[in-house]
């Protein structure tokens, strides 16, 4: 038997990005479909990277690809709501970044979902693994570290 770590609270994240849910996010059961949470993670991380670097990261010679992602679902989200994604960094390696993401309903203190999102940097042309670009590393190093364990 394993013990779950405490659910992260909104005030544990210095960076919080807002995203509206969309009509198409809901499934037949009336809540946001589980696969859509991963889209929110991707949007939160990459949107933040674009803002933090002031660059269209898609145009860099080295790009971050998602090598791993996971989600622990805690509460339902549904359209029409605004989702707020808290971002923190778990680990910065030579060629990878591990992000911790918590999704919140707008203005709610407790997370609706907790995610882990791993970017591995590769050469845009060859897809060979490369070091994290300096521009990305500087931005990520400015992101506060995650506290506690994830799942």
N, C-alpha and C positions, 0 to 999 in steps of 0.2 A: 504494500500500500504506500502510495506517495502522498506527500502533503503539498497542496497548491500554495504558491506564494501569494501574498496579499495582492489584491487588485490595485493597480496604480491609479492614483488620483490625478486629475487635471493639473493641480498645482505642482506636480512633480515634473512637468514638462515646460521648459522655457520657450520652446517653439511650438506654436499651435496654428495649424492651417485649416481654414474652413472650406467645405465643399458641399454644394447642395445635392441631395439625392435626386434621382430622376425617375420619372414614371416607369421607365423600362427596368429600373433596378429591382422593383418588387417582383416576387414570383407569385405563383398561384395561391400561396398561403398568406399573402398580404404583407410579407416582410421582405427586406432586402435579401436577395439570394446570396448564399455563402460565397460563391465565386466573385461576386462584386466587391467584397471586402478587399480582395487582393488588388483590384483595380484602384480602390481608394488608397491602398498602401503605395502603389506605383505612382499615382498622381501626387500624393503628398511628398514623397521623397524627391521625385524629379522636378516638381514645381518649386520645391525649396531650393534644390541645387541650381536651377536656372536663376532664381532670384538672388541667391547667395553669391553666385559667381558673376552675375551680370552677363552671362554668355548662353548662347543656344548650345547646350551640351551635346545635342545630336550631331553637331558639326565638328566636334573635336576629333583629333586623330586617334584618341583612345576613348572608348565608350564603356559605360557600366552596363553589364547584362545581369539579369536576375539569375542567380545560381541556386538560391534556396529561399523559400518563404514558408511561413506557418502562421496559423491564426488560432487563438482560443476565443470562442464565442461566449459572451457572458449575458448579453441582453439583445433583444431584437432592435433593429433599425428599420425604418419604413419611410416611404414617400408619403407626404412631403415633409421632410426634415432636413436640417442642416447638420452634416457630420463635421466634427472638428477632430483633426488628427494631431496628436501630440507626437513630436519627434525627439529622439535621443539617439546617441551612438553607444553601442555595446562594445565594439572593437574596431580598431583601424589596423589593418595589416599592411603588408608590402603592396599587394594587388587587390585587396578586398576591404569592404566596409560592411559591418553588421549594424543595422539600424534596429532600434526598438520603436514600435509605433503603437499608440493606443488610440482607439476611436471612441469618441464621446458624442452623445446627443448634445446639441447646442445648449450651453449653460449648465449642463449636468456635471457634477464633480466626479462621478465614478465611471469607469470605462465600460463601454458596451462590447469591446473586443480588444485583445492584445495580440500584436503581431511581431514577427521577426522577419527581416527583409535583408537579404545579402546581395550586394553588388560585387561582381568580380570585373575588373577592368581588363579589356582586351583591345588589341589593335583593331581599328574599325575596318580595315581591309582584309587582314589575314585571320582575324579572330584568335590570334595567339595571346596568351596572358601576358600582361605588361604591368609595370608599377602604376599605382594610382597617379594620375596627372597632378602636377603641383597645384594647379588652380583648384581642383577638386579637393585635394588633401587639405589645403589651407581652409577651405569652407568647412569641411567635415571636422577639422580640428577645432573650429570655433563652436561647434554644436556641443551642448552639454552632454556629459556622460549619463547613461541610464543608471539608475540606482536599483538595487535589488535584483532578483532573478526573474526570468521571464515565465517559464511554464513549469 
